[in-house]
Amino acid sequence: MKKEEIMQAINEVDDDLLISAQKARRKHRQNQKHQSMIKTAVILTAAASLIVVISWQMHHQTDNPTTIIEPGRDTEEKTILTLNKTITDGMGMSVVMYPDLKKETDYNPWDISMNLSALPVYEKKTDSNGEPMDLSEEEMLSLLQEYADRFGFQITEEPLSSFTAEGNIFSLTAKTKEAQLSCRADGEITVFFNKEYAPRIPESLKMNVDDLSEEEAEATATYLSEMFGYLLGEDETVWDIGGDFGYHYQPSEDLGEKEGLFRNRHYILYQKGCDDTETILNYAFHHMQIWGYDIDHPNQIDGIRILNKMSAYQETDEYPLISLEEAYEQLLKGNCIANAGGILPDADTETGDVQLVYWDNQICNYALPCYLFMMDITDALKEQIGLYIEGVRQYGLYYVPAIDPKYYKWTENDISEQRK
């Protein structure tokens, strides 16, 4: 693929992958612990042994129909999950870019010191085309009206429907004087503000600019939490700062003519649960994403997205977790979910970061707890396809199921067959 084609493709990103990838920075206080554990795992396993689209990777609610599901049931017979090691949804390779990932701060709530022995796995409620379906048209209309009321908006015309290939209503879109609101059948609400009515934060704060420091971004996140936390409920609201270095080839008109490497951020709000498991589930499935990209008005909020994914999921069971060291051994064997163009890490590949996340993609039937390994494959990408971007390292995303391997099996589409 020509470099121009690669840069063109960078803008064709999936929001779910965006969120997933941007959950990949470690807390400074955790970084040394992770690196130490990975180094240990490397020693233990030393004898064992893109075609690129840069994929950027957003339950607990008071009066919404979505409620968090109590994790797990004590049962000996658990469903054996079937997983595909290769992502084949046309998104190309999943990779994020940083000058040095190990110097980044990660605000994901998972900590390696958490004493988690098990986590639930969820199965999606979908139509035959894989589209998440749960809410009826009446329920989506009710949610649209609820959030219009919360923002103080008046819906001005009949909402428009979008349909799946099967003819099911996939989403409803309503217009107000101030914004356009949409509701999906999985409970996701998105608000796109009309520019003249877009909310602003104080001019001393900024949403998304190149030179925004970590401290300034944290101040913005704190303000947004105080400003919009009520949309999630009355419990304590905490935040995450998403964002990767992205190389834009053809930015949208809102981004002006700027081209090149620049910092992209969004802010995620979620509620702190009564325990670690509930906090992790809130972070994965029920949270709010806030963004602003207007260069001329850096304190302007352009959109808000509220995820209620548990509306479209049902718990299958609670599964026991493996350790980080065991997950690393599985990674070296190629037992991971990835779309790395045939590039697999080995014991010599540097680990930029590791994190526990929920893997959730349209092609997968499950929302699955995974260890996300961020592996530095910069040199391999340069050697295999000639891709190199000055000033950054490129980290492939490899999802290793965090549950005991006896509870899942792989399809025949083996990632090892993609080696080049």
Secondary structure, DSSP 4 states (H G I P E B T S, - for coil): --HHHHHHHTT---HHHHHHHTT----HHHHHHHHHHHHHHHHHTSS----B---------SSSS--PPPP----S--PPEEE-SB--SS--B-EEEES-GGGS----S--TT----EEEEEEE-B-TTS-B----HHHHHHHHHHHHHHHT--B-SPPEEEE-TTS-EEEEEEEBSSEEEEEETTS-EEEEE-GGG--B--TTS-SS-TT--HHHHHHHHHHHHHHHGGGT-SSPEEEEEE--EEEESS--GGGTT--EEEE--EEEEEE--SSHHHHHHHHHHS-EEEE---SS-TTB--EEEE--GGGGEEEEEEEEBPPHHHHHHHHHTT-SBB--TT----TTSPEEEEEEEEE--TT-SEEEEEEEEEEE-HHHHHHHH----TT-EEEEEEEEE-B-GGGEEE-S--GGGG--
